[in-house]
Structure formats: C-alpha cells, structure tokens
Amino acid sequence: MTDLFDKCKGDGGYFGSLRVRGDRYFNQPVLEGTPGPRMKFGGKEVVMWAINNYIGLCDNPEVRRTAVESVTEYGTFTPMGSRMLTGNTEKHIELERRLAAFLRKPASILFNYGYLGVVGTIAAVVGPEDQILMDKLAHASIVDGTILASAGRRFRPFKHNDLNSLESQLKAANRDRKGGLLIVTEGVYGMRGDLADLPGICDLKERYGARLLIDDAHGFGVMGAGGRGTGEHFGVQERIDLYFGTFAKAFAAIGGVTAGESAPIEYIRYNARTNVFAKSLPMIYVDALTTSLDIIESRPELRERMWTIARRLQNGLVELGFDIGDTASPITPVYVPAGDENVAMQMIRMLREEHGVFVSGVTYPVVPRGTVMFRMIPTASHTEEDVDITLNAFRAMRDTMKIDTAARPTVVA
C-alpha cells in the first residue's frame, strides 16, 4: 500500500535535491535589511540584484511615513471581511478610480495578490464554451488561471511571442468556435526581459474577434513614458481589453489591479472567486499604494534613473562577453553557459562570497529545462559604483573560473 506522503521523503518535486539537503543558500536564502541596493547576506554587506524594487520605493520616506500613519490609525486588520460584505471602503473605491484613470481605462478592480488577481480574472471571464490562447512561456499564474478556467478542457498554447503560431491557433479555434476567445500573455516577460509583440497581437485579436488580457507585472510602473506599462510603451494601451498590473514590483507593496471597460470589470468583481471569498486588501496597503501612485505619476526621473542604471549594467555585461538574451526591459538575465547548474552554483558562490555581489539562480520550473540564468534587477536606487563593482566581479569570476562565454545555453522559444 502506498502512503500519500511517500513522495515527500525522496528528492522528487520542484527543487528536490535542494529540499532534501535542507539548502538555505541557493534556495530560500535569508537576507537582512530594508530591500534595496545594499543588504546583508551571511552577516556581510552585498550589492543586491535580486529585488524587484524597480523605481526605489521600498525605502521611500513618503511611502514609509504613509504606512506608519495608516497602521497607527487602522491597525493591520482594517477593514474586516470581503469587499462583497464588510470590507469595502471609500478609500478602496477611490484607489480603483485613480488606477483606472492612470491606466486610461474606464474601471478597475483591486486584488490582494498579483497571483490571485491573474487567476481570478481569467477564471471569472472564461466560460464553458470559451477558449484560451496562452503564450507557452507565460507566468505560472496565467497557466494556473487557464487550467482552472478550462476545467480540464483543451486550451491552446502558442509558441513564445510567435505571431504565426498565435494566428494558427486562432484559425483553429475559430473552426469549432462556440464561445469567445481570450488571448493571454505577459507584457514584459519576467525572466527573459523581452516584450510581447503587443501591436501584432492586437492586430490578430481584432482580426479574429478575440479579447486580450495582458499580465504586465514587470511593466506596470516601469515601461512607457508615464509608467503605464508595456501597452503605453507600444502605443496600444487602448487596444488591450484587460490590463493587469501587480503592486509587488514597482509599487513596493502587495496586491494587484485589473483594468478595462466597466462591464467586464464589474463582472469580474462579482465572479472572481479569489476576491469574492477573500478578505479585503488591508488599509495600510491601500494608503501606501495611493502614495506610491502619486510618486509614480509625478516623478518620471525615477524611471529615467532606473533606465540609466539598467543600460550601464547591460552594456557592461555584454562587453564582458556574457549572454543577456534579447531583453528590452530593465530585467537583465545572464544565461549560464551551456545551462550547467553546477557551474551556476559555483558562479553564485564566488560572486557572493568573494566579491560581495548577490545574484539568484533561476532554473526549471521557473524557466524551461536546459536553461539556467541569473535574473538581475537594476533599480533607481542603485549607483554607478554598484554597477562598476558588479562588472568587476563578473570579470574576475569569468577569468578565475575560465568561463567559456561562447557556450550558449538552450533557450526554449
């Protein structure tokens, strides 16, 4: 007889070998200090490249002051209950109004977590006769929302950022179409840093009568002249039917928002199980997010600073021979030659221990099998000195380990 928990004793499952040996170095490392460009790891200060603090709001005094004032007035628990029952407030409503205006949409709805926002949005709008077309490299929240919404029925993945593959799937979906079609992609792909071809996708969705949901977790507050995201960057924001952004990156908080036309947003409000059956977003976050939005709207120089740091880092890594793929965003992936996990661990340890530079390794299931990378996040809080220290560290590591930067990894498209 097999016991349910037998599988838990071996090295199966995600990151099984690290779990079995109780690793806390490569997996779940303990960091100290306020998230920012300098933190402590193992009791030593390191230059930090693994925090999604894009425009530096984690240590912003205005945001921190707002949070302190809010928790003093409301505690950590207000409001109590779901938005549908006793958890609604004028501040929640006003923040949704402001976010909709910022994103140039008629309406928006708050979610407690980005992950739950994507899952809830997809599952709310997709019915039994509808079909989902999903980029193969989409985030886990999109995959899980798609599986939940499809309830075991077939959905249609298309090759990453491949318009021909998407059009082929749209044609196939229309041949036996009974309901609606929803195309789901990311705006900025969170590991590779490349951008969805939103103009081309918008053309196809309009040609084939589909709707488009963009999960712009890494573009929200980051991309575009006003920080409105990847849709603004490409000039197609008005053509995106449902725009989702998370507060866990540029906004330095938790939660997320879906914005769109009033009718679908109100439908999502009443039908997203991840909201209907969840406690309302606490007031401390509502207040802090309002201040963060003020800053994002009024201080474009923070984004400009982030881009200055990103270009300095990315150009320097390329000059050293490292492969950063085709990123078109601040996200800076550094692909480990030949996708070798053991080499990656040696590189991480050398950067952290000998040079005081903290990077995190990313492998399957976060990225496809055969790919191992470091994902580095330049922010407005980093300095030119931080970048130069880091580039010198990568140079020294390359030379000491005799890294063959010409050995390219397997990058699955």
C-alpha positions as a printed NumPy array, in Angstrom:
array([[  0.   ,   0.   ,   0.   ],
       [  1.379,   3.43 ,  -0.998],
       [  1.114,   6.226,   1.515],
       [  0.206,   9.682,   0.22 ],
       [  3.304,  11.182,   1.847],
       [  5.835,   8.672,   0.469],
       [  6.699,  11.102,  -2.31 ],
       [  7.686,  13.718,   0.268],
       [ 10.641,  11.669,   1.535],
       [ 12.619,  11.497,  -1.702],
       [ 14.141,  14.11 ,  -3.963],
       [ 11.169,  14.394,  -6.307],
       [  9.161,  17.537,  -6.931],
       [ 10.451,  21.018,  -7.661],
       [ 13.989,  21.728,  -6.41 ],
       [ 14.026,  18.271,  -4.828],
       [ 17.795,  17.954,  -4.337],
       [ 17.94 ,  21.325,  -2.57 ],
       [ 14.971,  20.419,  -0.37 ],
       [ 16.426,  17.078,   0.69 ],
       [ 19.692,  18.607,   1.839],
       [ 17.929,  21.473,   3.629],
       [ 19.599,  24.134,   1.476],
       [ 19.164,  27.748,   2.534],
       [ 21.954,  29.197,   0.413],
       [ 20.756,  28.855,  -3.162],
       [ 17.116,  28.321,  -2.176],
       [ 15.265,  30.499,   0.349],
       [ 18.363,  32.485,   1.426],
       [ 17.909,  34.723,   4.464],
       [ 18.524,  38.408,   3.744],
       [ 18.718,  41.228,   6.257],
       [ 17.84 ,  44.898,   5.958],
       [ 15.366,  47.027,   4.023],
       [ 15.085,  45.808,   0.423],
       [ 17.456,  47.96 ,  -1.59 ],
       [ 20.784,  48.088,  -3.439],
       [ 22.77 ,  47.118,  -0.34 ],
       [ 21.621,  44.382,   2.033],
       [ 23.229,  41.81 ,   4.317],
       [ 23.666,  38.152,   3.497],
       [ 25.5  ,  35.825,   5.856],
       [ 26.321,  38.817,   8.052],
       [ 28.125,  40.668,   5.222],
       [ 27.006,  43.597,   3.105],
       [ 26.347,  42.717,  -0.529],
       [ 25.309,  44.614,  -3.645],
       [ 21.766,  43.33 ,  -4.194],
       [ 20.492,  42.493,  -7.69 ],
       [ 17.599,  40.177,  -6.845],
       [ 14.908,  42.561,  -5.542],
       [ 12.096,  43.865,  -7.805],
       [ 12.356,  47.38 ,  -6.397],
       [ 12.405,  48.982,  -9.849],
       [ 11.998,  52.653,  -9.016],
       [ 13.282,  52.513,  -5.449],
       [ 10.066,  52.866,  -3.447],
       [ 10.968,  50.226,  -0.831],
       [ 12.899,  52.784,   1.203],
       [ 10.996,  55.878,   0.069],
       [ 10.338,  58.068,   3.143],
       [  6.944,  59.282,   1.887],
       [  5.64 ,  55.749,   1.396],
       [  7.029,  54.624,   4.754],
       [  5.5  ,  57.627,   6.522],
       [  2.112,  56.927,   4.956],
       [  2.294,  53.288,   6.032],
       [  3.159,  54.226,   9.628],
       [  0.305,  56.73 ,   9.821],
       [ -2.113,  54.217,   8.326],
       [ -1.202,  51.343,  10.647],
       [ -1.425,  53.737,  13.613],
       [ -4.972,  54.713,  12.631],
       [ -6.304,  51.425,  11.274],
       [ -4.072,  48.638,  12.606],
       [ -3.116,  45.714,  10.378],
       [ -6.63 ,  44.322,  10.147],
       [ -8.931,  47.087,   8.83 ],
       [-11.213,  46.526,   7.029],
       [-12.501,  43.144,   8.161],
       [-14.379,  40.985,   5.695],
       [-14.524,  40.657,   1.926],
       [-15.291,  43.59 ,  -0.365],
       [-18.694,  41.991,  -1.055],
       [-19.688,  42.082,   2.622],
       [-17.97 ,  44.356,   5.173],
       [-14.574,  45.05 ,   3.575],
       [-15.44 ,  47.879,   1.202],
       [-14.36 ,  51.484,   1.919],
       [-14.341,  54.81 ,   0.123],
       [-10.539,  54.598,   0.004],
       [-10.657,  51.288,  -1.881],
       [-13.153,  52.772,  -4.327],
       [-11.084,  55.933,  -4.802],
       [ -7.867,  53.968,  -5.385],
       [ -9.638,  51.89 ,  -8.039],
       [-10.857,  55.097,  -9.678],
       [ -7.359,  56.574,  -9.696],
       [ -5.765,  53.398, -11.028],
       [ -8.32 ,  53.211, -13.836],
       [ -7.577,  56.816, -14.759],
       [ -3.831,  56.188, -14.592],
       [ -4.168,  53.173, -16.883],
       [ -6.563,  55.072, -19.154],
       [ -9.377,  52.601, -18.68 ],
       [-12.965,  53.234, -17.505],
       [-12.785,  50.948, -14.459],
       [-10.528,  48.763, -12.323],
       [-10.69 ,  46.233,  -9.506],
       [ -8.183,  45.592,  -6.706],
       [ -6.866,  42.152,  -5.802],
       [ -4.976,  41.105,  -2.665],
       [ -2.118,  39.43 ,  -4.538],
       [ -0.871,  39.571,  -8.092],
       [ -1.018,  35.815,  -8.497],
       [ -4.604,  35.652,  -7.282],
       [ -5.553,  38.603,  -9.463],
       [ -4.469,  36.881, -12.655],
       [ -6.055,  33.564, -11.669],
       [ -9.282,  35.258, -10.592],
       [ -9.559,  37.441, -13.668],
       [ -9.092,  34.574, -16.126],
       [-11.405,  32.188, -14.287],
       [-14.114,  34.857, -13.949],
       [-14.412,  35.821, -17.616],
       [-13.881,  32.435, -19.296],
       [-16.935,  30.193, -19.504],
       [-17.55 ,  26.59 , -20.633],
       [-17.759,  27.426, -24.336],
       [-14.853,  29.892, -24.378],
       [-11.264,  29.128, -25.391],
       [ -7.948,  30.463, -24.051],
       [ -4.858,  31.049, -26.196],
       [ -1.779,  31.324, -23.989],
       [  1.89 ,  32.063, -24.651],
       [  3.938,  28.96 , -23.836],
       [  6.298,  30.914, -21.567],
       [  3.543,  32.67 , -19.636],
       [  3.834,  33.034, -15.86 ],
       [  2.561,  30.277, -13.555],
       [ -0.416,  32.436, -12.539],
       [ -1.572,  32.52 , -16.172],
       [ -1.074,  28.775, -16.518],
       [ -2.98 ,  28.068, -13.295],
       [ -5.763,  30.506, -14.163],
       [ -6.076,  28.876, -17.572],
       [ -6.252,  25.382, -16.099],
       [ -8.838,  26.496, -13.53 ],
       [-10.95 ,  28.247, -16.173],
       [-10.702,  25.428, -18.712],
       [-11.758,  22.808, -16.12 ],
       [ -9.884,  20.071, -17.955],
       [-10.977,  21.2  , -21.415],
       [ -8.397,  21.858, -24.083],
       [ -6.736,  25.259, -24.252],
       [ -4.39 ,  26.49 , -26.961],
       [ -0.758,  27.363, -26.169],
       [  1.235,  29.172, -28.855],
       [  4.988,  29.475, -29.32 ],
       [  6.559,  32.251, -27.33 ],
       [  5.958,  35.627, -28.952],
       [  5.366,  33.937, -32.313],
       [  2.601,  35.687, -34.263],
       [  2.438,  32.927, -36.859],
       [  1.871,  30.344, -34.132],
       [ -0.769,  32.539, -32.495],
       [ -2.581,  33.075, -35.789],
       [ -2.546,  29.339, -36.463],
       [ -4.168,  28.721, -33.088],
       [ -6.729,  31.487, -33.7  ],
       [ -7.708,  29.898, -37.013],
       [ -8.057,  26.501, -35.34 ],
       [-10.13 ,  27.992, -32.515],
       [-12.47 ,  29.691, -34.975],
       [-13.106,  26.443, -36.879],
       [-15.023,  24.894, -33.974],
       [-15.847,  28.09 , -32.132],
       [-18.92 ,  28.196, -29.919],
       [-17.938,  30.883, -27.418],
       [-15.414,  33.665, -27.033],
       [-11.621,  33.693, -27.345],
       [ -9.186,  35.115, -24.788],
       [ -5.518,  35.653, -25.645],
       [ -3.311,  35.857, -22.545],
       [  0.318,  36.979, -22.494],
       [  2.709,  38.859, -20.29 ],
       [  3.715,  42.398, -21.229],
       [  7.314,  42.124, -20.029],
       [  8.391,  38.505, -19.618],
       [  9.629,  38.341, -16.053],
       [ 12.652,  36.097, -16.577],
       [ 13.856,  36.872, -20.115],
       [ 13.013,  40.587, -20.018],
       [ 11.699,  40.541, -23.585],
       [  8.443,  42.247, -24.54 ],
       [  5.311,  40.724, -26.018],
       [  4.675,  41.895, -29.576],
       [  1.59 ,  43.786, -28.461],
       [  0.958,  45.666, -31.733],
       [  0.981,  42.391, -33.681],
       [ -1.092,  40.579, -31.065],
       [ -3.648,  43.403, -31.051],
       [ -3.918,  43.188, -34.85 ],
       [ -4.584,  39.454, -34.648],
       [ -7.087,  39.63 , -31.805],
       [ -9.099,  42.217, -33.708],
       [ -8.92 ,  40.259, -36.959],
       [-10.194,  37.07 , -35.326],
       [-12.687,  38.548, -32.855],
       [-10.758,  37.699, -29.691],
       [-10.146,  39.582, -26.448],
       [ -6.716,  40.28 , -24.937],
       [ -5.535,  40.064, -21.312],
       [ -2.041,  41.336, -20.542],
       [ -0.304,  40.396, -17.292],
       [  2.104,  43.338, -17.078],
       [  3.605,  42.627, -13.668],
       [  7.071,  43.822, -14.699],
       [  5.86 ,  46.639, -16.947],
       [  3.406,  48.33 , -14.56 ],
       [  5.061,  51.489, -13.234],
       [  8.191,  50.672, -15.263],
       [  7.549,  50.781, -19.013],
       [  6.206,  53.674, -21.067],
       [  6.739,  57.419, -20.782],
       [  4.281,  57.655, -17.888],
       [  4.954,  54.251, -16.328],
       [  1.605,  52.913, -17.518],
       [  3.218,  49.761, -18.821],
       [  4.035,  47.883, -21.965],
       [  0.81 ,  48.946, -23.682],
       [  1.816,  52.583, -23.308],
       [  5.351,  51.724, -24.459],
       [  3.946,  50.394, -27.749],
       [  1.11 ,  52.922, -28.022],
       [ -1.622,  50.252, -27.858],
       [ -2.975,  50.686, -24.329],
       [ -6.494,  51.434, -25.603],
       [ -6.497,  48.173, -27.609],
       [ -5.818,  45.974, -24.562],
       [ -9.148,  44.645, -23.274],
       [ -7.986,  43.674, -19.79 ],
       [ -4.79 ,  45.099, -18.318],
       [ -3.372,  43.515, -15.16 ],
       [ -0.617,  45.004, -13.035],
       [  0.804,  43.854,  -9.729],
       [  1.906,  46.066,  -6.834],
       [  4.672,  43.65 ,  -5.829],
       [  7.283,  45.153,  -8.149],
       [  7.487,  48.9  ,  -8.902],
       [  4.841,  49.818,  -6.291],
       [  6.717,  48.08 ,  -3.427],
       [  3.626,  46.543,  -1.827],
       [  1.312,  43.576,  -2.342],
       [ -1.834,  43.237,  -4.412],
       [ -2.803,  43.824,  -8.   ],
       [ -5.284,  45.546, -10.283],
       [ -7.25 ,  44.569, -13.382],
       [ -8.438,  47.469, -15.535],
       [-10.744,  47.562, -18.533],
       [-14.221,  48.511, -19.7  ],
       [-16.833,  48.898, -16.966],
       [-18.999,  45.871, -17.847],
       [-16.259,  43.195, -17.727],
       [-14.658,  44.765, -14.647],
       [-17.972,  44.693, -12.767],
       [-18.497,  41.099, -13.913],
       [-15.054,  40.189, -12.561],
       [-15.854,  41.976,  -9.289],
       [-18.862,  39.72 ,  -8.756],
       [-17.377,  36.488, -10.138],
       [-13.649,  36.312,  -9.302],
       [-13.559,  33.689,  -6.583],
       [-10.121,  34.874,  -5.471],
       [-11.782,  38.153,  -4.452],
       [-15.327,  37.157,  -3.509],
       [-14.034,  34.65 ,  -0.955],
       [-11.043,  36.675,   0.292],
       [-10.612,  39.361,   2.925],
       [-10.336,  42.907,   1.601],
       [ -6.923,  44.449,   0.941],
       [ -5.846,  45.988,   4.299],
       [ -5.963,  49.766,   4.611],
       [ -2.205,  50.061,   5.187],
       [ -1.665,  48.889,   1.601],
       [ -4.476,  50.996,   0.16 ],
       [ -2.974,  54.126,   1.748],
       [  0.626,  53.243,   0.841],
       [ -0.364,  52.421,  -2.744],
       [ -2.068,  55.782,  -3.074],
       [  1.189,  57.496,  -2.113],
       [  3.188,  55.227,  -4.432],
       [  0.869,  56.132,  -7.292],
       [  1.365,  59.825,  -6.512],
       [  5.137,  59.354,  -6.809],
       [  4.975,  57.26 ,  -9.976],
       [  2.777,  59.874, -11.643],
       [  4.795,  62.901, -10.537],
       [  8.423,  61.749, -10.591],
       [  9.403,  60.363, -14.02 ],
       [ 13.051,  60.95 , -13.132],
       [ 12.932,  57.767, -11.022],
       [ 12.188,  55.678, -14.119],
       [ 14.829,  57.582, -16.059],
       [ 17.349,  56.804, -13.329],
       [ 16.402,  53.11 , -13.409],
       [ 16.994,  53.015, -17.17 ],
       [ 20.389,  54.716, -16.78 ],
       [ 21.488,  52.02 , -14.338],
       [ 19.984,  49.231, -16.467],
       [ 21.819,  50.319, -19.616],
       [ 25.116,  50.67 , -17.776],
       [ 24.776,  47.172, -16.33 ],
       [ 23.537,  45.515, -19.513],
       [ 26.111,  47.143, -21.791],
       [ 28.889,  46.23 , -19.384],
       [ 27.866,  42.581, -19.194],
       [ 27.697,  42.316, -22.976],
       [ 31.166,  43.874, -23.286],
       [ 32.426,  41.168, -20.907],
       [ 31.012,  38.518, -23.221],
       [ 28.027,  37.436, -21.128],
       [ 24.77 ,  36.487, -22.825],
       [ 21.821,  38.62 , -21.7  ],
       [ 19.475,  37.385, -24.407],
       [ 17.082,  39.79 , -26.102],
       [ 15.886,  41.748, -23.082],
       [ 14.199,  45.04 , -23.934],
       [ 13.416,  45.987, -20.342],
       [ 15.394,  46.658, -17.157],
       [ 15.299,  42.914, -16.4  ],
       [ 18.81 ,  41.634, -17.031],
       [ 19.072,  37.863, -17.488],
       [ 22.591,  36.439, -17.501],
       [ 22.487,  32.997, -19.092],
       [ 24.838,  30.423, -17.602],
       [ 26.97 ,  28.857, -20.361],
       [ 25.602,  25.507, -21.537],
       [ 22.826,  25.732, -18.925],
       [ 25.022,  23.946, -16.377],
       [ 23.514,  24.047, -12.852],
       [ 26.762,  23.06 , -11.144],
       [ 28.653,  25.849, -12.89 ],
       [ 25.846,  28.239, -11.933],
       [ 26.198,  27.334,  -8.253],
       [ 29.958,  27.908,  -8.381],
       [ 29.407,  31.262, -10.048],
       [ 26.825,  32.322,  -7.454],
       [ 29.05 ,  31.306,  -4.558],
       [ 32.057,  33.157,  -5.966],
       [ 30.064,  36.33 ,  -6.644],
       [ 28.553,  36.34 ,  -3.166],
       [ 31.483,  35.176,  -1.053],
       [ 34.488,  36.686,  -2.82 ],
       [ 33.042,  39.807,  -4.387],
       [ 30.022,  40.782,  -2.263],
       [ 27.598,  40.676,  -5.192],
       [ 24.27 ,  38.918,  -4.621],
       [ 22.565,  37.247,  -7.566],
       [ 19.968,  34.48 ,  -7.577],
       [ 19.963,  31.482,  -9.872],
       [ 16.839,  30.55 , -11.818],
       [ 16.21 ,  27.087, -13.206],
       [ 13.329,  24.744, -14.033],
       [ 10.371,  25.036, -13.384],
       [ 10.68 ,  28.819, -13.385],
       [ 12.374,  28.661, -16.801],
       [ 12.302,  25.798, -19.338],
       [ 14.529,  22.765, -18.873],
       [ 18.027,  23.3  , -20.214],
       [ 18.111,  26.968, -19.236],
       [ 19.879,  28.322, -16.144],
       [ 20.223,  32.04 , -15.561],
       [ 20.763,  34.815, -13.089],
       [ 17.981,  37.398, -13.204],
       [ 19.334,  40.8  , -12.226],
       [ 17.059,  43.751, -11.472],
       [ 18.574,  47.232, -11.88 ],
       [ 16.723,  49.877,  -9.86 ],
       [ 16.61 ,  53.634,  -9.399],
       [ 18.314,  53.131,  -6.017],
       [ 21.468,  51.574,  -7.457],
       [ 24.508,  53.743,  -8.074],
       [ 27.122,  53.727, -10.814],
       [ 29.529,  52.416,  -8.178],
       [ 27.203,  49.432,  -7.548],
       [ 27.279,  48.652, -11.263],
       [ 31.06 ,  49.012, -11.542],
       [ 31.654,  46.771,  -8.507],
       [ 29.38 ,  44.191, -10.079],
       [ 31.002,  44.308, -13.509],
       [ 34.446,  43.94 , -11.943],
       [ 33.128,  40.938, -10.011],
       [ 31.777,  39.298, -13.179],
       [ 35.086,  39.944, -14.942],
       [ 37.093,  38.395, -12.103],
       [ 34.733,  35.421, -11.86 ],
       [ 34.917,  34.836, -15.618],
       [ 38.695,  34.865, -15.596],
       [ 39.156,  32.828, -12.404],
       [ 36.679,  30.124, -13.414],
       [ 37.734,  30.297, -17.068],
       [ 34.092,  30.664, -18.073],
       [ 33.541,  29.973, -21.753],
       [ 31.066,  32.749, -22.542],
       [ 30.78 ,  31.445, -26.104],
       [ 28.983,  28.312, -24.868],
       [ 25.358,  29.397, -25.267],
       [ 22.55 ,  27.771, -23.271],
       [ 19.465,  26.105, -24.634],
       [ 16.856,  28.875, -24.629],
       [ 13.423,  27.483, -25.406],
       [ 11.157,  29.707, -27.501]])
